């Protein structure tokens, strides 16, 4: 995924500490005393995938929000959610992080409640993440102190494997005053901003009741568009809003599976791309997707947008692969850090099996990765040069312990109901 789209076959990647120090043909770097060789013959090395919108701890609710109406989804409620504790969310975030790593996702943008505990879980897993406490102030208490505490604890520097951002929920659940406050604080701290935008008809109706033509216009009115903003979904947007997203350099985190499941609709993605809107990919949360596999998401983005556009040539494979790698990295302010295998970048590397029946033959690498590969094809994963998945086993965290803790959480909740 470097600017020259080079593919070395066979090739080699040399890692020193947390960084890549060489990429090239096999044998292009001399072996030195003390080097450790990882034999990846039969595997494809690629940059780790970047999930630009999810709520990792919500894997706790997988399978509990099926076949809902749009109106039910707009209420943002899940079974037993009000009885969950910060400790519960810690284990949910750890489980979700392991799921992503096993699927080749090495970096994520994560937001929810109790993000102080979730950030600790993500840090323990070894994944790279930018975290934000979800902020509301219209229908529930504002948790501004938690948002500040995250920034004080983790900082906002792209150099940090875990760093903090600001995460106002959406324009219909946040007042204009809160959104302006977010903008001012983002400017003073360097934090990136993550917000849901135009994700439902109800949200857009609320914006019109406030005198705005749409949700993007509402964000524009308070200065909350720009290259440091990642707006998730943007399903219900008009031509003028698409133009403003492009003009301001605002990123859109496209979550096609979630959009199809919660709204039965997709954003006008071909029109956005034609206008020059910057697009990355996200899985959204497990209740609206049931998994966090960006290989699945690339395929869904391709086929669903071809269907929506009535154009089988829409969204080429190279564009889709870029959205999940280098594009996602740029959306999170990490374009110089991750997203491609290049000298000087951090060693976030995935090794994927090439010999599976559904992957053979390899006529075109991008096509196989977008439309044929699956998260379960991942064999090894490194983040910051640390080997976190080895032969499909996580090395930093005991996956069996995490599964048991999640089972314990639900036993407690179920027993409390009897």
For each residue, the residues with C-beta under 8 A, 3 or more apart:
1: 5 46 47 321 322 325 326 339 340 341
2: 5 6 23 340 341 342
3:
4:
5: 1 2 318
6: 2
7: 11 365
8: 11 12 23 24 25 26
9:
10: 25 26 41
11: 7 8 23 24 25 26 45
12: 8 22 23 24 25 26 27 28 29
13: 20 22 23 45 341 347 349
14: 20 21 22 23 29
15: 19 20 21 347 349 382 385
16: 19 21 385
17: 385
18: 346 347 384 385 386
19: 15 16 344 345 346 347 385
20: 13 14 15 23 341 342 343 344 345 346 347 349
21: 14 15 16 343 344
22: 12 13 14 28 29 343
23: 2 8 11 12 13 14 20 341 342 343
24: 8 11 12 28 29
25: 8 10 11 12 28
26: 8 10 11 12
27: 12
28: 12 22 24 25
29: 12 14 22 24
30:
31: 35 37
32: 35
33:
34:
35: 31 32
36:
37: 31
38: 380
39:
40: 43 45 351 380
41: 10
42: 353 354 355
43: 40 351 352 353 354 379 380
44: 351 352 353 354 365 369
45: 11 13 40 341 349 350 351
46: 1 104 325 341 349 350 352 369
47: 1 106 325 326 329 338 339 340 341 348 349 350
48: 104 105 106 107 128 325 338 348 349 350 381 383
49: 103 104 105 106 107 294 295 324 325 328 350
50: 105 106 107 108 280 281 294 324 325 327 328 329 331 332 334 338 339
51: 54 100 105 107 108 109 281 282 283 292 294 328
52: 108 109 230 232 251 253 280 281 282 328 331 332
53: 109 194 230 232 253 255 282 283 284
54: 51 96 108 109 110 282 283 284 285 292
55: 58 110 111 112 284 285
56: 59 92 93 96 97 100 108 110 112 118 122 292
57: 60 89 90 92 93 96 112 114 118 121
58: 55 61 78 92 96 112 285 286 287
59: 56 62 92 95 96 99 285 286 292
60: 57 84 88 89 91 92 95 406 409 410
61: 58 64 65 78 79 81 285 286 287
62: 59 286 287 290 291
63: 66 290
64: 61 78 79 287
65: 61 68 73 78 287 288
66: 63
67:
68: 65 72 73 262
69: 72 73
70: 73 74 200 201 202 262 263 264
71: 74 75 202
72: 68 69 75
73: 65 68 69 70 76 200 262 263 288
74: 70 71 200 202 203
75: 71 72
76: 73
77: 81
78: 58 61 64 65 81 287
79: 61 64
80: 83 84 413
81: 61 77 78 84
82:
83: 80 413 416
84: 60 80 81 88 89 409
85: 88 89 114
86: 89 90 114 116 117
87: 90 91 117
88: 60 84 85 91 92 409
89: 57 60 84 85 86 92 93 112 113 114 117 118 121
90: 57 86 87 93 94 114 117 118 120 121
91: 60 87 88 94 95 121 402 405 406 409
92: 56 57 58 59 60 88 89 95 96 118 121 406 409
93: 56 57 89 90 96 97 110 117 118 121 122
94: 90 91 97 98 121 122 124 125 397 402
95: 59 60 91 92 98 99 402 403 406
96: 54 56 57 58 59 92 93 99 100 286 292
97: 56 93 94 100 101 108 121 122 125 127 129
98: 94 95 101 102 125 394 397 399 402
99: 59 95 96 102 103 291 292
100: 51 56 96 97 103 105 106 108 127 292
101: 97 98 104 105 106 125 126 127 381 383 388 389 394
102: 98 99 375 376 378 381 389 392 394
103: 49 99 100 291 292 293 294 295 375 376 378
104: 46 48 49 101 294 295 350 352 375 378 381
105: 48 49 50 51 100 101 108 127 292 294
106: 47 48 49 50 100 101 127 128 338 348 349 350 381 382 383
107: 48 49 50 51 127 128 129 328 329 332 334 338 348 383
108: 50 51 52 54 56 97 100 105 122 127 128 129 130
109: 51 52 53 54 129 130 132 165 194 230 253 282 331 332
110: 54 55 56 93 115 118 122 129 130 131 132
111: 55 115 131 132 133 134 165 167 194
112: 55 56 57 58 89 115 118 134
113: 89 133 134 143
114: 57 85 86 89 90 117 118
115: 110 111 112 118 119 131 132 133 134 146 150 167
116: 86 119 120 133 146 149 150 153
117: 86 87 89 90 93 114 120 121
118: 56 57 89 90 92 93 110 112 114 115 121 122 131
119: 115 116 122 123 129 131 150 153 154 162 164
120: 90 116 117 123 124
121: 57 89 90 91 92 93 94 97 117 118 124 125
122: 56 93 94 97 108 110 118 119 125 127 129 131 162
123: 119 120 126 161 162
124: 94 120 121 396 397
125: 94 97 98 101 121 122 388 394 396 397
126: 101 123 383 384 386 388 396 397
127: 97 100 101 105 106 107 108 122 383 388
128: 48 106 107 108 161 162 334 338 346 348 383 384
129: 97 107 108 109 110 119 122 161 162 163
130: 108 109 110 162 163 164 165 192 194 332
131: 110 111 115 118 119 122 150 154 162 163 164 165
132: 109 110 111 115 147 150 164 165 166 167 191 194
133: 111 113 115 116 143 146 147 150 167
134: 111 112 113 115 143 167 168 169
135: 142 143 144 147 166 167 168 169 174 178 182
136: 139 140 141 142 143 169 173 174
137: 140 141 142 173 174 175 177 178
138: 172 173 174 175
139: 136 173
140: 136 137
141: 136 137
142: 135 136 137 178
143: 113 133 134 135 136 146 147
144: 135 147 148 181
145: 148 149
146: 115 116 133 143 149 150
147: 132 133 135 143 144 150 151 166 167
148: 144 145 151 152
149: 116 145 146 152 153
150: 115 116 119 131 132 133 146 147 153 154 164
151: 147 148 154 155 156 164 166 189 191
152: 148 149
153: 116 119 149 150 164
154: 119 131 150 151 160 162 163 164
155: 151 160 163 164
156: 151 163 164 165 189 190 191 192
157: 160 163 190
158: 163 333 334 336 337
159: 337
160: 154 155 157 163
161: 123 128 129 383 384
162: 119 122 123 128 129 130 131 154
163: 129 130 131 154 155 156 157 158 160
164: 119 130 131 132 150 151 153 154 155 156 191
165: 109 111 130 131 132 156 191 192 193 194
166: 132 135 147 151 182 185 186 191 192 193 194
167: 111 115 132 133 134 135 147 193 194 195
168: 134 135 174 178 179 182 193 195 224
169: 134 135 136 173 174 195 196
170: 173 174 195 196 197 199 203 215
171: 174 179 195 197 203 206 207 212 215 218 219
172: 138 202 203 206 207 215
173: 136 137 138 139 169 170
174: 135 136 137 138 168 169 170 171 178 179 182
175: 137 138 178 179
176: 179 180 210 218 221 222
177: 137 180 181
178: 135 137 142 168 174 175 181 182
179: 168 171 174 175 176 182 183 219 222 224
180: 176 177 183 184 222 223 224
181: 144 177 178 184 185
182: 135 166 168 174 178 179 185 186 193 224
183: 179 180 186 187 193 222 223 224
184: 180 181 187 188
185: 166 181 182 188 189 191
186: 166 182 183 189 190 191 192 193 228
187: 183 184
188: 184 185
189: 151 156 185 186
190: 156 157 186
191: 132 151 156 164 165 166 185 186
192: 130 156 165 166 186 228 229 230 332 333
193: 165 166 167 168 182 183 186 224 228 229 230
194: 53 109 111 130 132 165 166 167 229 230 232
195: 167 168 169 170 171 219 224 229 230 231 232
196: 169 170 199 203 231 232 233
197: 170 171 215 216 219 231 232 233 234
198: 203 204 214 215 216 231 233 234 235 236 237 241 267
199: 170 196 203 232 233 234 235 236 259 262 263
200: 70 73 74 203 204 235 236 262 263
201: 70 204 205 236 263
202: 70 71 74 172 205 206
203: 74 170 171 172 196 198 199 200 206 207 215 236
204: 198 200 201 207 208 214 215 236
205: 201 202 208 209
206: 171 172 202 203 209 210
207: 171 172 203 204 210 212 213 214 215 217 218
208: 204 205 211 212 213 214
209: 205 206
210: 176 206 207 218
211: 208
212: 171 207 208 215 217 218 221
213: 207 208 217 238 240 241
214: 198 204 207 208 217 218 236 237 238 241
215: 170 171 172 197 198 203 204 207 212 218 219 234 236 237 241
216: 197 198 219 220 225 231 234 237 241 244 245
217: 207 212 213 214 220 221 240 241 244
218: 171 176 207 210 212 214 215 221 222
219: 171 179 195 197 215 216 222 224 225 229 231
220: 216 217 223 224 225 244 248
221: 176 212 217 218
222: 176 179 180 183 218 219
223: 180 183 220 226
224: 168 179 180 182 183 193 195 219 220 229
225: 216 219 220 229 231 244 245 248 250
226: 223 229 248 249 250
227: 248 249 250 251 278
228: 186 192 193 333
229: 192 193 194 195 219 224 225 226 248 250 251
230: 52 53 109 192 193 194 195 250 251 252 253 280 331 332
231: 195 196 197 198 216 219 225 234 245 250 251 252 253
232: 52 53 194 195 196 197 199 252 253 255 282 284
233: 196 197 198 199 252 253 254 255 258 259 267
234: 197 198 199 215 216 231 237 241 245 252 267 272
235: 198 199 200 259 263 265 266 267
236: 198 199 200 201 203 204 214 215 265
237: 198 214 215 216 234 241 242 245 267 268
238: 213 214 241 242
239: 242 243 271
240: 213 217 243 244
241: 198 213 214 215 216 217 234 237 238 244 245
242: 237 238 239 245 246 268 271 272 275 277
243: 239 240 246 247 275
244: 216 217 220 225 240 241 247 248 250
245: 216 225 231 234 237 241 242 248 250 252 272 275 277
246: 242 243 249 272 275 276 277
247: 243 244
248: 220 225 226 227 229 244 245
249: 226 227 246 278
250: 225 226 227 229 230 231 244 245 277 278
251: 52 227 229 230 231 278 279 280 330 331
252: 230 231 232 233 234 245 267 272 277 278 279 280
253: 52 53 109 230 231 232 233 280 281 282 331
254: 233 259 267 269 279 280 281 282 301 323
255: 53 232 233 258 259 281 282 283 284 288 289 297
256: 259 260 266 297 300 301 304 305
257: 260 261 283 284 288 289 296 297 300
258: 233 255 261 262 282 283 284 285 288 289
259: 199 233 235 254 255 256 262 263 265 266 267
260: 256 257 263 264 265 266 300 304
261: 257 258 288 289
262: 68 70 73 199 200 258 259 288
263: 70 73 199 200 201 235 259 260
264: 70 260
265: 235 236 259 260
266: 235 256 259 260 269 304 305 308
267: 198 233 234 235 237 252 254 259 272
268: 237 242 271 272 308
269: 254 266 272 273 279 301 305 308 309 314 315
270: 273 274 305 309 311 314 315
271: 239 242 268 274 275
272: 234 242 245 246 252 267 268 269 275 277 279
273: 269 270 276 277 279 315 319
274: 270 271
275: 242 243 245 246 271 272
276: 246 273
277: 242 245 246 250 252 272 273
278: 227 249 250 251 252 327 330 331
279: 251 252 254 269 272 273 323 327
280: 50 52 230 251 252 253 254 323 324 327 328 330 331
281: 50 51 52 253 254 255 294 297 298 301 320 323 324 327 328
282: 51 52 53 54 109 232 253 254 255 258 297
283: 51 53 54 255 257 258 289 291 292 293 294 297
284: 53 54 55 232 255 257 258 288 289
285: 54 55 58 59 61 258 288 289
286: 58 59 61 62 96 289 290 291 292
287: 58 61 62 64 65 78 290
288: 65 73 255 257 258 261 262 284 285
289: 255 257 258 261 283 284 285 286 292
290: 62 63 286 287
291: 62 99 103 283 286 296 375
292: 51 54 56 59 96 99 100 103 105 283 286 289
293: 103 283 296 297 374 375
294: 49 50 51 103 104 105 281 283 297 298 324 375
295: 49 103 104 298 299 369 370 373 374 375 377
296: 257 291 293 299 300 374 375
297: 255 256 257 281 282 283 293 294 300 301 324
298: 281 294 295 301 302 320 321 323 324 369 370 371
299: 295 296 302 303 370 371
300: 256 257 260 296 297 303 304
301: 254 256 269 281 297 298 304 305 315 320 323
302: 298 299 305 306 315 317 320 370 371
303: 299 300 306 307
304: 256 260 266 300 301 307 308
305: 256 266 269 270 301 302 308 309 314 315
306: 302 303 309 311 312 313 314 315
307: 303 304 310
308: 266 268 269 304 305
309: 269 270 305 306 314
310: 307
311: 270 306 314
312: 306
313: 306 316
314: 269 270 305 306 309 311
315: 269 270 273 301 302 305 306 319 320
316: 313 319 320
317: 302 320 321 364 366 367 369 370 371
318: 5 321 322 366
319: 273 315 316 322 323
320: 281 298 301 302 315 316 317 323 324 366 370
321: 1 298 317 318 324 325 366 369 370
322: 1 318 319 325 326 327
323: 254 279 280 281 298 301 319 320 327 328
324: 49 50 280 281 294 297 298 320 321 327 328
325: 1 46 47 48 49 50 321 322 328 329 339 340
326: 1 47 322 329 330 335 339 340
327: 50 278 279 280 281 322 323 324 330 331 339
328: 49 50 51 52 107 280 281 323 324 325 331 332 339
329: 47 50 107 325 326 332 334 335 337 338 339 340
330: 251 278 280 326 327 333 334 335 339
331: 50 52 109 230 251 253 278 280 327 328
332: 50 52 107 109 130 192 230 328 329
333: 158 192 228 330
334: 50 107 128 158 329 330 337 338 339
335: 326 329 330 339
336: 158 345
337: 158 159 329 334 345 346
338: 47 48 50 106 107 128 329 334 345 346 348
339: 1 47 50 325 326 327 328 329 330 334 335 345
340: 1 2 47 325 326 329 345
341: 1 2 13 20 23 45 46 47 345 349
342: 2 20 23 345
343: 20 21 22 23
344: 19 20 21
345: 19 20 336 337 338 339 340 341 342 348
346: 18 19 20 128 337 338 383 384 385
347: 13 15 18 19 20 382 383 384 385
348: 47 48 106 107 128 338 345 382 383 384
349: 13 15 20 45 46 47 48 106 341 380 381 382
350: 45 46 47 48 49 104 106 378 380 381 382
351: 40 43 44 45 378 379 380 381
352: 43 44 46 104 369 373 377 378 379
353: 42 43 44 356 359 377 378 379
354: 42 43 44 359 360 362
355: 42 359 360
356: 353 359 360 377
357: 360
358: 372 374
359: 353 354 355 356 362 368 372 373 377
360: 354 355 356 357
361:
362: 354 359 365 368
363: 367 368
364: 317 367 368
365: 7 44 362 368 369
366: 317 318 320 321 369 370
367: 317 363 364 370 371 372
368: 359 362 363 364 365 371 372 373
369: 44 46 295 298 317 321 352 365 366 372 373
370: 295 298 299 302 317 320 321 366 367 373
371: 298 299 302 317 367 368
372: 358 359 367 368 369
373: 295 352 359 368 369 370 377
374: 293 295 296 358 377
375: 102 103 104 291 293 294 295 296 378
376: 102 103
377: 295 352 353 356 359 373 374
378: 102 103 104 350 351 352 353 375 381 389 392
379: 43 351 352 353 389 391 392
380: 38 40 43 349 350 351 387 389 390 391
381: 48 101 102 104 106 349 350 351 378 387 388 389
382: 15 106 347 348 349 350 385 386 387 388
383: 48 101 106 107 126 127 128 161 346 347 348 386 388
384: 18 126 128 161 346 347 348
385: 15 16 17 18 19 346 347 382
386: 18 126 382 383 396
387: 380 381 382 390 395
388: 101 125 126 127 381 382 383 394 395 396
389: 101 102 378 379 380 381 392 393 394 395
390: 380 387 393 395
391: 379 380
392: 102 378 379 389
393: 389 390 399
394: 98 101 102 125 388 389 397 398 399
395: 387 388 389 390
396: 124 125 126 386 388
397: 94 98 124 125 126 394 401 402
398: 394 401 402
399: 98 393 394 402 403
400: 403 404
401: 397 398 404 405
402: 91 94 95 98 397 398 399 405 406
403: 95 399 400 406 407
404: 400 401 407 408
405: 91 401 402 408 409
406: 60 91 92 95 402 403 409 410
407: 403 404 410 411
408: 404 405 411 412
409: 60 84 88 91 92 405 406 412 413
410: 60 406 407 413 414
411: 407 408 414 415
412: 408 409 415 416
413: 80 83 409 410 416 417
414: 410 411 417 418
415: 411 412 418
416: 83 412 413
417: 413 414
418: 414 415
